[in-house]
Amino acid sequence: MNSTPETLSPVLLTIDQTCQLLNVSRAEFYRLKDTGKFAPLSVGLCRKVLYRRDEIESWIRAGLPHRKVWQTIKREFIPCA
């Protein structure tokens, strides 16, 4: 049996974790979000702003479409969206 504990990836990401995943600064993240170039919508939980990891990864696989386009096509990429 392997003694190394499994690392679990969080399902919901904070803004800082989202920035790290995208390899952008917090300021750049807000610029992308404000212009619609960051398409996934946030989820509110206990006064925190969180983003679904699966939606971000699907959005990346879809080619990083603009928010208006992504909200139309995301059901093709995320089965339970």
N, C-alpha and C positions, 0 to 999 in steps of 0.2 A: 504494500500500500504506500502511496506517495505521501510523505509527511508535509509537503508544501500546501498550505491552504489555497483554495481557489480564490481568485480575485473576481468579484462580481462587478460588472459595469452597471452604473446607475441607469435606470429607465428614464428618469427625469433629470435634466441637467440645469444647473444654475447658470447665470449669465457668464460667470468666470469659466465654468467648465465648457460652456458652448464656445466661448472665445478660444479656449485652448484646443478644442476639437477642430475648429476652423482655422486655427493658427493666425488669428487676428487680434489686435489690441481691443480693449474695451471701447475706446473712442471710435475705432473703425467699425466695430460691431454696431454701435448706435447710428453711425452714418449709413451703413448698409440697411439697417432696420428702418430708419426714417425715410429712405428713398424707395423702399419696396424691394431692394435687391436681396435682402434676407427675407425669405418667404414664410418659413414656418411660424405659426402663431403661438403665442405663449399660453401656458396653463397656470392659473393661479391656485396656490395651495398654501394655506396658513400664512397669508400675506407675503409669500415668496413668488417671484416670477421665475417660472421653470419652462423648459422646452423639452419636448419628447425626442429622445435620441433616435428612435426609429424614423420619425418624420424628417429629422435633419439628414440622416443617412440616405433616406429615399430621395429627398430633395437634391442631394449631391449627385446621386446616381442618375437623376432625371436631367442633369446638366445645369443646375442652379437657375431655374427659370424665375422670372419676376413674380412677385407675390400674386398679382392678378391672374397670371397664367397658372401658377402653382395651385391656387385655390380651386381652379377649374379641373385640373388634371390629376390632383394628388390621389384620388380614389383608385386610379390605375396602378399606382405604386405602393399604396398602403391599403391592404385588403380590409382592415377594420376601421378605416378612417371615416 
